[in-house]
Amino acid sequence: MKINPNIFKAYDIRGVYPEELDEEAAYLIGRAYIQFLKKKNPKIVVGQDNRLSSPSLFNALTLGMIEQGANVIDIGLSTSPLLYWACAFLEFDGGINITASHNGAQYNGFKMERERAIPISENSGMKEIRKLVMEGKFKSETRGEITKKEVLKEYIQFNLQGFDLKKIRPLEIVVDTANAVTGILFPEIFQNANCQTYHIFSELDGRFLNHQPDPLKKENLRALSITVRSRKADFGIGFDGDGDRVIFVDEKGESVEGDTITALMAEIILKEKPGEKIIYDVRSSNVVKETIEREAGKALIERIGHSYIKERMRKENAIFAGEMSGHYYHRDHFFCECPFFVIFKILEKMSQDLKPFSEMISPFKKYFSSGEINFKVKDKEIMLKGLEKNPPGGGEKGKILKMDGLRIDFKDWWFLVRPSNTEPLLRLVIEGKSRELVEEKTHLLSDILNG
């Protein structure tokens, strides 16, 4: 079989099973990954989500790794944050989680890490691994072995350290894990807290029959929102397919933007530890930067994508980072995703402030946003150059940032246009001080981008 080179993405390996990604590809990826690491008999931790194809791909992947000389530690069902934690906390030489994240049931893939849970992405090894797979030439003098290890309880204990669960008042949370692997953490992670959790779509089912495991799409939050309102719960949380993203719903059933949570977390963290650095992605509202600076922190903007965020966090020794997509990272979690740290910090603050969730986040909703709008364009680069040369500022000179596409900040509004990594699309986001201003600029930029 000829391996499809398109399964190698910017941050991971992903494709439709078995048409694009099958056992033969998994076996070769296992061998290539170990050869890329250039370590003798490395110890590699491997986990998997609950997709129907994951066990078969696990067998093929780990066979390739073992035949390439690796010793595999099988931790069984695993969210991606759990896999990252196991890799770093238990000091393995690398790790792979078998998952296609928020994609539908027909997909599967691999998220790959090196030591200390440092991600392998397009600019840090993915191209070399792809080359090794496509060549398919491997030699090994030794054969490794596979052992099983239970890590779930220790991971839960790690997530709860530093929290006084007795001080959390009896709040009710609705949890939607979309029949995906994050369900393995419930109800254990909340069993010693005063909270009451109502878990919907808790049964592990790799077909994801109730809805796709992508909480960024409003239709996938519908059941969560309805349940929060009907039960008069304090808030709801929805996870994606591999548990590295969490989206919040307030007590009214309204979804909460990721940058609102970043701003809230920045305020909480910096009141405890002023002067720390916090990173936010280039799509985020200006309220994030303003909140960080108001609380005597140092605000750092970064391009979108977990590998870029984690690399910048390590370089700056930043304490926290947040993305619009619901990825949140913490230094004490080895610069990796920390959804439960965020959840318990919010529970602590709600217990102290005695305010409804919607009221707690209302100060961070001072601007208006267009949301992300997609445009099909023939030549993304030409369009971006044209916008930079003739910015739609009505004569006002804006501050240009070309970190990730093109962002231009004007006095009362800003826009970001960035190319998709996988499609012939440009993605537009506009934020302004009034709804009318955002609508006006959305019409203006839509006309330009539609050509």
C-alpha positions in Angstrom: 0.0 0.0 0.0 1.2 3.5 -0.8 1.1 5.7 2.4 -0.9 8.9 2.0 1.4 11.8 2.7 -1.5 14.1 3.5 -2.1 12.4 6.9 0.9 14.3 8.2 -0.6 17.6 9.5 0.8 20.7 11.2 0.4 19.4 14.7 -0.3 15.7 14.4 -1.1 12.7 12.1 -4.7 12.3 11.1 -6.9 10.7 8.5 -10.0 8.7 7.7 -9.7 5.1 8.8 -8.9 2.9 6.9 -8.9 4.7 3.6 -6.2 7.3 4.6 -4.8 5.8 7.7 -4.6 2.1 8.4 -2.6 -0.5 10.3 0.3 -0.6 7.7 0.7 3.1 8.0 0.5 2.9 11.8 3.2 0.2 11.9 5.6 2.3 9.7 4.8 5.5 11.8 5.8 3.5 14.9 9.1 2.6 13.4 9.8 6.0 12.0 8.9 7.7 15.3 11.4 5.6 17.3 14.1 6.1 14.6 13.5 9.8 14.7 14.1 9.9 18.5 17.6 8.5 18.0 17.6 6.9 21.5 18.6 3.4 22.3 15.7 1.3 23.7 13.6 4.4 24.6 10.7 4.1 27.0 7.6 5.4 25.3 4.2 5.8 26.8 1.2 5.1 24.6 -2.5 5.8 25.2 -5.6 5.6 23.1 -9.1 7.2 22.8 -12.2 5.1 22.5 -12.7 5.2 18.7 -13.6 1.8 17.3 -10.3 1.8 15.2 -8.0 2.7 18.1 -7.2 -0.8 19.5 -6.2 -2.1 16.0 -4.1 0.9 15.3 -2.6 0.6 18.8 -1.5 -3.0 18.0 0.1 -2.0 14.7 1.8 1.2 16.0 3.3 -0.5 19.1 4.5 -3.5 17.0 6.5 -1.1 14.9 7.9 0.7 17.9 8.9 -2.6 19.6 10.5 -3.9 16.4 12.5 -0.6 16.3 13.8 -1.3 19.8 11.4 0.7 22.0 10.0 -0.4 25.3 6.3 0.6 25.3 4.3 1.5 28.4 0.6 0.9 27.6 -1.6 3.1 29.8 -4.9 2.1 28.0 -7.7 4.6 27.5 -6.3 8.1 27.8 -7.1 11.7 27.2 -4.4 13.7 25.5 -3.6 15.7 28.7 -3.3 12.5 30.6 -0.9 11.1 28.1 1.2 14.4 28.2 1.3 14.3 32.0 2.4 10.6 32.0 5.1 11.3 29.6 6.5 14.3 31.6 5.7 13.3 35.2 6.9 9.8 34.9 9.9 10.9 32.8 9.5 8.7 29.7 11.5 9.4 26.5 8.3 10.2 24.5 4.7 9.5 24.1 1.9 8.9 21.6 -1.8 9.2 22.0 -4.0 7.5 19.4 -6.8 10.0 18.7 -8.4 12.2 16.1 -9.3 14.8 18.7 -12.6 16.5 17.8 -13.0 14.9 14.4 -15.8 12.5 13.6 -15.8 8.7 14.3 -14.5 7.8 10.9 -11.2 9.6 11.6 -8.2 8.5 13.8 -4.6 9.6 14.2 -1.6 10.1 16.5 -0.4 13.0 18.7 3.3 12.6 19.3 5.5 13.9 22.0 9.2 13.7 22.8 10.7 13.9 26.3 9.0 16.2 28.8 5.9 16.1 26.6 7.4 18.5 24.1 5.1 18.2 21.0 6.4 16.9 17.7 4.8 19.2 15.0 5.5 20.4 11.5 8.5 22.4 12.5 9.9 20.0 15.1 10.1 16.6 13.6 6.9 15.8 11.7 8.5 16.3 8.3 11.4 14.0 9.2 9.0 11.3 10.4 7.0 11.6 7.2 10.1 11.2 5.2 11.1 8.1 7.1 7.6 6.6 6.7 7.6 7.3 2.9 11.0 5.7 2.5 10.1 2.7 4.6 13.7 1.6 5.3 14.2 0.5 8.9 16.8 -1.5 10.8 17.1 -2.4 14.4 19.5 -4.7 16.3 17.2 -5.1 19.4 13.6 -5.7 20.0 11.7 -4.0 22.8 8.7 -5.1 24.9 5.4 -3.8 26.1 4.1 -3.5 29.6 0.9 -2.1 31.1 0.7 0.7 33.7 -2.2 2.2 35.6 -1.9 5.9 35.9 -5.4 7.3 36.1 -5.6 7.6 39.9 -2.2 9.3 40.2 -3.2 11.7 37.4 -6.4 12.7 39.3 -4.4 13.3 42.5 -2.0 15.5 40.5 -4.9 17.6 39.2 -6.4 18.1 42.7 -3.1 19.1 44.4 -3.3 22.7 45.8 -7.1 22.7 46.0 -9.0 22.6 49.3 -12.1 20.8 48.1 -13.9 21.4 51.4 -14.0 25.1 50.6 -15.9 24.6 47.4 -19.6 25.3 48.0 -22.2 22.8 46.8 -22.5 23.8 43.2 -24.1 21.7 40.4 -22.2 21.2 37.2 -23.5 19.5 34.0 -20.7 17.6 32.2 -20.9 16.5 28.5 -18.1 14.2 27.4 -19.8 13.4 24.1 -19.4 9.6 24.6 -15.7 10.2 24.3 -12.7 9.2 26.4 -12.8 12.0 29.0 -15.7 10.1 30.5 -13.1 7.8 32.3 -12.3 10.7 34.7 -15.8 11.1 36.0 -17.2 10.9 38.6 -13.9 10.2 40.4 -12.3 13.6 39.9 -15.2 15.3 41.7 -15.9 12.7 44.3 -14.2 14.5 47.2 -15.6 17.9 46.3 -19.0 19.3 47.4 -20.1 19.6 43.8 -22.9 17.6 42.3 -22.2 16.6 38.7 -24.8 15.6 36.2 -23.1 13.7 33.4 -24.7 13.5 30.0 -23.5 11.2 27.2 -21.2 9.5 29.7 -21.2 6.1 28.1 -18.0 5.4 26.1 -19.1 4.9 22.5 -16.5 5.5 19.7 -19.3 6.1 17.2 -20.3 9.4 19.0 -23.9 8.8 18.2 -25.3 11.7 20.2 -23.2 14.5 18.7 -19.7 15.1 17.3 -17.1 15.6 20.0 -16.4 19.2 18.9 -17.7 21.7 21.5 -16.7 24.7 19.4 -19.7 24.1 17.2 -22.8 25.5 18.8 -25.0 22.5 17.7 -22.8 20.2 19.7 -23.5 22.3 22.9 -27.3 22.2 22.5 -27.9 19.3 24.8 -25.5 20.7 27.4 -27.2 24.1 27.3 -30.7 22.6 27.6 -29.7 20.4 30.5 -28.0 23.3 32.4 -31.2 25.3 32.1 -33.6 22.5 32.9 -31.7 21.5 36.0 -30.9 25.1 37.0 -27.3 24.1 37.3 -24.5 26.6 38.0 -22.7 26.0 34.8 -21.8 23.3 32.2 -18.6 22.0 30.7 -18.2 20.3 27.3 -15.1 18.4 26.3 -13.8 17.5 22.8 -12.9 14.0 21.7 -9.6 13.7 23.4 -10.2 15.9 26.4 -7.7 18.7 25.7 -10.3 21.4 25.1 -13.0 22.4 27.5 -15.9 24.8 26.6 -18.0 26.5 29.3 -21.7 27.2 29.3 -23.1 29.6 31.9 -26.2 29.0 34.1 -28.4 30.5 31.3 -27.2 28.0 28.8 -25.1 30.5 26.9 -21.7 29.3 25.7 -18.7 31.3 26.9 -15.9 32.3 24.6 -12.5 30.9 25.2 -10.8 34.3 25.6 -13.3 35.2 28.3 -12.1 32.2 30.3 -8.5 33.2 29.6 -9.2 36.7 31.0 -10.9 35.3 34.0 -8.1 32.8 34.7 -5.5 35.6 34.2 -7.3 37.7 36.9 -7.5 34.7 39.3 -3.8 33.6 38.8 -2.3 37.1 38.9 -4.1 38.0 42.1 -2.2 35.1 43.6 1.0 35.6 41.7 1.5 39.1 40.3 4.2 39.8 37.8 3.9 36.4 36.0 3.7 36.1 32.2 0.5 34.9 30.6 0.2 34.0 26.9 -2.9 34.4 24.7 -3.5 33.7 21.1 -3.7 36.2 18.3 -7.5 35.8 17.9 -8.2 36.8 21.5 -10.1 39.9 22.6 -8.2 43.0 23.8 -9.8 42.4 27.2 -7.3 39.6 27.8 -4.3 41.9 27.4 -6.0 44.6 29.4 -6.8 42.2 32.3 -3.3 40.8 32.4 -1.8 44.3 32.6 -4.3 45.6 35.1 -3.4 42.7 37.4 0.3 43.5 37.1 1.1 40.6 34.8 3.0 40.5 31.5 0.9 39.9 28.5 2.4 38.0 25.6 0.6 37.4 22.2 1.4 34.2 20.2 0.2 32.5 17.0 -2.5 29.9 17.2 -1.6 26.2 17.8 -0.6 24.2 20.9 3.0 23.5 19.7 3.6 27.3 19.2 2.0 28.1 22.6 3.9 25.4 24.5 7.2 26.4 22.9 6.7 30.1 23.8 5.7 29.1 27.4 8.9 27.2 27.9 11.0 30.0 26.4 9.3 32.6 28.6 8.6 30.4 31.6 5.0 31.7 31.4 2.7 30.5 34.1 -0.5 30.2 32.0 -1.8 30.4 28.4 -5.2 30.3 26.8 -6.5 29.9 23.3 -9.9 30.8 21.9 -10.4 27.1 21.0 -10.6 26.1 24.7 -7.0 24.9 25.1 -5.6 26.1 28.5 -2.0 25.5 29.6 -0.2 25.7 32.9 3.5 25.7 33.8 2.9 23.2 36.7 1.3 20.9 34.2 4.6 20.7 32.2 3.3 23.6 30.0 0.5 21.3 28.7 -3.3 21.4 28.7 -4.9 21.6 32.1 -8.7 21.6 31.8 -9.3 20.5 35.4 -7.0 23.1 36.9 -9.2 25.7 35.1 -12.4 24.1 36.2 -11.4 23.9 39.9 -10.0 27.4 39.9 -13.4 28.7 38.6 -15.2 26.6 41.3 -13.0 28.2 43.9 -13.8 31.7 42.7 -17.5 31.0 42.5 -17.4 29.7 46.1 -15.7 32.9 47.2 -17.6 35.4 45.2 -21.1 33.9 45.7 -22.0 35.2 42.2 -23.7 33.4 39.3 -21.2 32.4 36.6 -22.7 34.8 34.0 -22.2 37.7 36.5 -18.7 36.6 37.3 -17.6 36.8 33.6 -19.7 39.9 32.6 -16.8 42.4 33.2 -14.8 40.6 30.5 -17.5 41.1 27.9 -16.9 44.7 27.1 -16.2 44.3 23.3 -18.2 43.0 20.4 -16.9 40.3 18.0 -17.8 39.0 14.6 -16.8 35.5 15.5 -14.6 33.6 12.9 -15.9 33.9 9.3 -14.4 31.8 6.5 -13.8 32.9 2.9 -12.7 30.9 -0.1 -10.0 32.7 -1.9 -7.9 31.8 -5.0 -4.6 33.1 -3.6 -4.3 33.6 0.1 -0.9 35.4 0.0 -1.9 37.9 -2.6 -5.1 38.8 -0.6 -3.1 39.2 2.6 -0.5 41.4 0.9 -3.3 43.6 -0.6 -4.9 44.1 2.8 -1.5 45.1 4.3 -0.8 47.5 1.5 -4.3 49.1 1.6 -5.6 48.5 5.1 -9.4 49.2 5.5 -8.8 51.8 8.2 -10.5 54.8 6.5 -7.2 56.6 6.6 -6.4 55.7 10.2 -3.0 54.1 10.5 -3.2 50.8 12.4 -0.7 48.7 14.2 0.3 45.7 12.0 1.1 42.3 13.4 2.1 39.5 11.0 2.7 36.7 13.5 -0.1 34.5 12.2 -1.7 35.9 9.1 -2.4 39.7 9.3 -3.7 41.5 12.3 -4.2 45.2 12.3 -5.2 47.1 15.4 -7.0 50.5 15.1 -8.2 52.8 17.8 -11.7 51.4 18.2 -11.4 48.0 16.4 -9.1 45.4 15.0 -9.2 42.6 12.5 -7.3 39.4 11.9 -7.2 37.5 8.6 -5.2 34.3 8.7 -4.9 31.4 6.3 -6.2 27.9 7.1 -3.5 25.3 7.4 -5.6 22.7 5.6 -8.0 24.4 3.3 -8.0 27.2 0.6 -9.6 29.5 3.2 -8.9 32.8 4.9 -10.4 33.1 8.4 -11.6 36.6 9.5 -12.2 37.8 13.0 -13.2 41.4 13.9 -13.5 43.0 17.3 -14.8 46.5 18.1 -16.2 48.8 20.8 -19.7 48.7 19.4 -21.9 46.1 17.6 -22.6 48.7 14.9 -18.9 49.2 14.3 -18.2 45.4 14.0 -21.1 45.0 11.6 -19.9 47.9 9.4 -16.3 46.5 9.3 -17.6 43.0 8.7 -19.4 44.1 5.6 -16.4 46.1 4.5 -13.9 43.2 4.9 -16.4 40.6 3.5 -16.6 42.6 0.3 -12.8 42.8 0.0 -12.3 39.1 0.8 -15.1 38.0 -1.6 -13.2 39.8 -4.3 
